[in-house]
Amino acid sequence: MRATQIDALVAAVVLTGVGVFAASVVLTRPAPPTGVALGGLVVFGVLFLLAECFPIRLFNGRDVGEFCSSPAFAYALLLTLPFPYAIGVIGVGTLLAECRPTVRRPWRKAAFNVGQSVLVFAAGAAVLKAFGIPAAPDGVLADAVVLALLPSGLALYGTNLALLGLAVAVDRGQRVRTVLRGALSGRDLVAQYLLIGLAPVMVLLWRENRLLLPFLLLTVGATIQATGAAIRRRHEAYHDPLTGLANRRLLDERLAALTTRGRRGFAAMLMDLDDFKRVNDELGHHVGDQLLVQAGRRLRRIAGIDTIARAGGDEFAFVLRRSDAVRARRIAGEIVAAVTAPYDIGGGSVRIGASLGIALFPDHGDDASSLMRQADAAMYRAKRLDGTDRPASPRIAFAADEPVAAGGTATP
């Protein structure tokens, strides 16, 4: 059922993109670009393709993020060329980047990305068109471009967010609103504006003094690379290198921030994978590592968790903001169900159990350390709920009303 929905979504996005391009050709009947505009088509089109093919990797490990500078060159095309030519170059460039031999993407994802790229930049171009841009041939910029970039960027960001949110919601079986709430990012919007803000500068340099354009590109490229290196170092300091999840340092800082502000109604949870030592001893540490990586991927797919951290070894910690006991218990059940489902590793099936403890702020602790002590005690109490005869059965417990003294962790 879900595969059918994904196919329908991909078909809708691709057909809409093709329809937008075809309609623009029929309605505008643009003349072929010549002179400066033709040169801009070639130069900015090639730069767009290179930016799509070689995004900058921001994170290491298995939690990889990419920063793509292609919007700057896409907007340079939109400011230089008639709408159909600009959108056509953007669509062809995205298609070539998706089909390059070094990338093995499923055809659905590749097709969706091409349609998405056309629709996203078409939305931004529609706003530019409303401001009369481009208003003259040969890449001449209208003065209104400065005013047009703000609403055009919002249209670009909103369309991209909506399409991504819809795709993720269909793929994961979640509500679109839930996905969008987690995907909203002020930093992404600022980064987008910084990129599209470069487009008028590049077009002006292309018109007035093309020899200066390489120097601008080198400066921007060096700045992006340096920023990426700084982000990578920060990411490595706050994330587990094996799973890509938050590490104990980031967990402690977020808990401390929440408890210091006195924010009510959040939950801290601690989970231990039962029989994980047996997996390491009998099947090898490489199998244990693969199991942890797969567990991390499953946990990321659960909606409603604000922080997922590998607290150490086979322990995972979670923070749920705006959560009462009922919501915490429901999400805890989803967590345990996800990690206790069989793992397909090396052609074999591996099963483990899980024990999870829940502590609520401020009911069970008024600071980060006491809250985690209560969650830890609850986790060990959960281990004793049904003994050890059914290692794959879910075991979940809330913290007791009596506080656990510092250093007084419950024993299994």
Salt bridges, closest charged atoms under 4 A:
ASP7 OD1 - ARG108 NE 2.31
ASP63 OD2 - HIS235 NE2 3.62
GLU98 OE1 - ARG105 NH1 3.08
GLU208 OE2 - ARG207 NH2 3.35
ASP240 OD1 - ARG310 NH1 3.28
ASP252 OD1 - ARG248 NE 3.30
GLU253 OE2 - ARG249 NE 3.80
ASP272 OD2 - LYS383 NZ 2.59
ASP274 OD1 - LYS383 NZ 2.56
ASP274 OD2 - ARG395 NH2 2.84
ASP275 OD2 - ARG278 NE 3.66
ASP281 OD2 - LYS277 NZ 2.79
GLU282 OE1 - ARG278 NH1 3.73
GLU334 OE2 - ARG330 NH1 3.05
ASP386 OD2 - ARG390 NH2 3.63
ASP386 OD1 - ARG395 NH1 3.36
